[in-house]
Amino acid sequence: MSNPAVDPHAADREQLIAILRQIEASINAQSLESMVARMDPNATVVWANAEVSRGPREILAYYHRMVQAPGRILTRYTTKASLSAPARFLGGDVAIADGSMEDEFFPILRGPFRLSNRWTTTLSKASGEWKVVSLHLSGNVFNNVLLDEAKRALLYVGAGGLALGALAGWLLARL
């Protein structure tokens, strides 16, 4: 009789957590070649800006365009990822995991900012090795630090416009 307290996927879970940490370290070291080495050759990534990359070539091209190439948007990007719950296994060779990320972006056109984001991934085990098949990165588009900044800017512009309008009205009335 088997012991329900013993996790039959304990060794797999350790490997999956190691992959999570390796991918996190790859992003933080700005070395996505190391990240794609942990991915299936047919992996799909849905980035936080809703762009989709399929396979290592497209994944690396996306990162190069966003962080390294002339006209890039960012100088770098860092993350701290955590697991929300233990991975769920579909049979012995497919695992699904999700969690959160605390990301810091360093844009070209403004100062750095931080966002709390979410991720999900599906991994597949082939020849005894786990590989990422799908990775989805997502942020809250309804409530985040960038929207808060935009709201504040609108308040300042509105208040400034009101003050200038009142001043212009007063000056016109005096003339």
N, C-alpha and C positions, 0 to 999 in steps of 0.2 A: 504494500500500500504506500502511495507517495505522500510526502509531507507537503501540505498546502503552503506552509511558511517558506519553503524553498522556492526561489524564483527560477524557473527553468530557463529564463532569458538573462540571468545575471551577467554572464560573460558577454553576451551581445550588448547589454546596456552599457557596460564598461567601454566597449568598442565605440558605441554610438556617442557617448559623452566625450571620448577622446577625439572623435571626428569633429564634434561641435567646437571643442577647444582649439583644434588645429585650424578650422575655418576662421574662427574668431581671431586667432593669432595671425593668420595669413592676411586678413583684412587690415588689422592694425599695423602690420609690417609693410603694408602696401605691396604685397607679393601674391597677387591672385593666381600666379602659376601654381603655387602650393595649394591654393584652394581647389582649383580645377582638377588637381591630382586626386582629390577625394571624391570626385564626381564621376558619374557614369558618362561615357562618351556621348550619350543621347540626352543628357540632363537638360532640364528647362529651368530657367530662373525668371521669376517675375519680380522685377525691381520695385523699389518703393515709389518710383515715378510712373509705374504701370507699364514700363517697357518690358518686352519679353526677349530673352536671349536663349537660343537653343544650341547646345553643344559648346565645347571649350573655346572654339574660335570666336563665336559670337559673344560669349561671356567675357573673354579677355578684351575683345574689341569694344564692348560697352564700357568697361572699366577704363580702358585707355582713352576713349573719347571723353568720358566724364571727368577724369582725374589727371591725365598725363598729356594729352595732345594739345597743340595750340587751339585756343578757343574753348578750352575746358571750362567747366563750371566750378569745380572744386580743386583745391590744392591737395586735400586729403580728406579722409573719412575714417573715423574709428568707431568701434562698437564694443559693448559689453553685453554678451548674450547670456540668458538664463533659461532653463527648462521649466515649463509650467507644471508638468506632471510627467511621470514615467512614460516612456515611449509605449505605444500600443503595437502589438504584433499581429499581423494577418498571416497566419501560418508561421513557418519558421524563417521565411526569407524576405519578408516585407515588413517594414516598421514605419510608423507615422509618429512624428513628434511635433510639438509646438512650444513656443515660449515668447519671451519678451526680449527687447534690446533697448539699451540706452545708447543712442547714437550721438556722435558729435561730428558736425559737418564744418568744413573750413572753406567757405566759398571765396571765389576770386573777387566778387564785387561788394562784399560786405564782411562784417566780423563773423566769428564762429557762432553757431547756435546748436542747441541740443534738442533732440526729439526722443520721446518714448515711443517705440514701435513694437510690432508683433511679427512673428515669423512662423511658418509651418514648413515641414519638410517630409518627404517620403524617401525612404532608403530601401535599397534592395541588396540582398546578399547573394553573390555569385562566386563560386570557387573559394568559399570561405571568407570572402572579403566584402565588407559593407561599403556601398557607394551611394552618394546622394543622387537621386533620380529627378527630384523636383524640389525647388526651394522657392518659397513665396515670401516676400518682404512687404510689410504693409504698415501704413501710418494712419492716424485718425485725421481725416480730411475735414472734420467738422469742429474740432477743438484741438488746437496746437499752438505752440509759441509763435509761429509765423503769422497765424491769423490774429493772435492777440496783438502783435506788433502792428499789423495792418489796421486793426480797430483803433488802436491808440493814435496812429498817424492820422486816421480820418477824423478823430475827435480834435486833434490839434489843428488840422487844416480847416475843419468846420468852425472852430472857435476863432482862429485867425481870420477867416473870411468874414465872420460876423463882426469882429472888432474893426477890420478894415472897412466893411460896409457902413458900420455906424460912424466911423471917422469921416468917410467920404460924404455921407449924408449930412453930418454936422458942418463940414466945410462948405458943401453946396448951399446949405441953408444960410450960412454966414455971408455968402457972396450974393 
